[in-house]
Amino acid sequence: MAIYSYSRLNCYEQCPRKYKFQYIDKIKTEMKETIELFLGKRVHETLRKLYWDMWHQKMNSLGELLFFLREEWLNNWDESIVIVKKEYSREDYLNMAEQYISDYYSRYKPFNCGRTLAIEKRISINLDDLGKYKLMCYIDRITKTNYGYYQIHDYKTSSHLPTTRRIQMDRQLALYAMIVKLKYPYIKNIRLI
């Protein structure tokens, strides 16, 4: 069975040989985790906690989320994590992560614009009748809004806003929307966030 995803397709577009080595030959390479990847994981975990707890009728304060973020940061930190920009310390990156969570919390509180239907949802569809080829995605969050449309959320932790052209060229969310519509045909109106 062959499974395709946005990241796998993107890998192939960057370098077909890299795709072959990584996904067909399954050659393992020693890749060290970067601070940016580490930061992104901790922010995702914190947002997952926010919405998972809300699903269970618990509203976290900003202080509780920042405490959780710091605990996850400390518990998962490994000295092998690579910081390329030597002028910044791991504490500087932790401060960035805290700022991302604080900004998000301030912007979206009280989080009542819709009902979360799924958190980190894995969805796959068959690309052929036999199910030999599949297209798969992991969606950070799916929400049904109070206005009746659905939102597909994909969290990003970049320090730079992407250009309009880059957003228009990026197929990730469009691919997610296509998969959701094929898997759940009753969903008609989708917004990409």
C-alpha positions, 0 to 999 in steps of 0.5 A, a space after each residue: 500500500 502506498 500512502 501519500 500526504 502533503 509532506 510526502 508530495 512536498 518532499 518529492 517536489 523538492 527532490 525525487 531522490 530524497 523521496 525515494 531514499 526516505 519513503 521507498 528505500 526507508 533509509 534512516 538518517 541521523 537528523 537532529 531536532 532543531 529549536 524551531 521544530 521543538 518550539 512548534 511541537 510545544 506550541 501545538 501541544 499547548 493548543 491541543 491541551 486548550 481545546 481538548 480541555 474545553 471539549 471536556 468543559 474545562 477552560 484553562 486560564 492563560 497562566 495555566 497554559 503557560 505553565 503547561 508550556 513551560 513544563 512540556 518545554 523542560 520535560 522534553 528538552 534535550 541538549 542535542 537540540 540544534 540552535 543555529 542562530 547562536 545569538 539566541 538562547 533556548 530561553 529566548 525561544 521559550 519566550 517566543 513560544 510563550 508570546 505565541 500562546 499569549 497572543 493566540 489566547 488574547 485574540 481568540 478568548 473566550 473561544 466561543 465562535 464554534 464547536 470543536 469536532 476534532 483535534 489532530 484528526 487523521 483522515 485518509 481517503 482511497 485514491 483507487 478502488 482497491 485501497 492500494 493508494 491512499 491520501 492522508 492528512 493530520 488536521 490540527 483542528 476541525 470546528 463547526 462555527 455558530 454560522 454553520 460552516 466548518 473551519 480547518 485549522 493548521 497552526 503555524 509558528 513562524 516568526 514571519 508572516 507569509 506573503 499573499 503569493 506564498 499563501 496562494 501557492 501553498 496547497 496544504 490547506 486546500 488538500 486538507 479541504 479536499 480530503 475532508 469533502 471527499 470523506 464527509 460529503 455532507 460538509 459543503 462550506 469550509 473555511 481554511 484557517 
